[in-house]
Amino acid sequence: MYIMLTKKRVSQMNRAKLARILSTLCFMGLSAAQAQDSDLFSQSRATSLVMLKELGQKLQSAMADGGAVNAIGVCNLQAPEIAGRVSAQNQVNLSRVGTRARNPVMGVPNDWQAKALAQFDAALARGDKPADMEFSETVVKPDGSKEFHFAKPIVMQPMCVACHGSSDQISPEVKAKLSELYPNDKAVNYQPGQLRGAVVLSRSAP
Ligand code: HEC
């Protein structure tokens, strides 16, 4: 937790300030690996935000054009397309997971992603702002290589209930389409303000 907060503060600072602080920290014994970690952290945050922003804009305009039935295609086809493209451009592995998944292949969290979701849930319950929440860690894999993990929470907004809300908030047309595409859909009965999931990123670390 301490390391996570430190990294967050460092990556929010401007470059000059960062350089000053980094040189001070180097005297204090900050390793090169830790400095690289904070680079990974800010790059991962930027990459995650690119995906969230593009997806949010596409979803909003599809909802405005033709309502929720029309917008299902954005989530069903475009979300994986955007994640794949932004991943390839940045040589990372980016996707979305849910606290209860709709997509049984891509949406189910693995162990570290479940840990991130649990932390976000606890932080929301404490009243922290979702925009301020971030998870990161570097792990050493069995073959000795390192992997960096990053996550940001995705919280329910009012517009999301048309597809993730309670039974009376989801129209019959949307229900029919969702049950056709996702026979084991668990991503319903969420309300605005609740944690819906996270954008998750992993990449190799030096
Ligand atoms: C038009 C219907 C629709 C709306 C509106 C919608 N979603 Fe979804 N959502 C989906 C579909 C369909 C999927 C499954 C996508 C896939 O196959 O990867 C999904 C998947 C997700 C996932 C990935 C995890 C999972 O369950 O598979 C998250 C996170 C998510 N939605 C969050 C949101 C949030 C937050 C909002 C509001 C800003 C929102 N959604 C609005 C239809 C919708």
Boltz pocket constraint, residues with backbone or C-beta under 6 A from the ligand:
constraints:
  - pocket:
      binder: B
      contacts: [[A, 67], [A, 68], [A, 69], [A, 70], [A, 71], [A, 72], [A, 75], [A, 76], [A, 79], [A, 80], [A, 96], [A, 97], [A, 98], [A, 100], [A, 101], [A, 102], [A, 103], [A, 104], [A, 106], [A, 107], [A, 108], [A, 154], [A, 155], [A, 156], [A, 157], [A, 159], [A, 160], [A, 161], [A, 162], [A, 163], [A, 164], [A, 187], [A, 196], [A, 197], [A, 198]]
      max_distance: 6.0
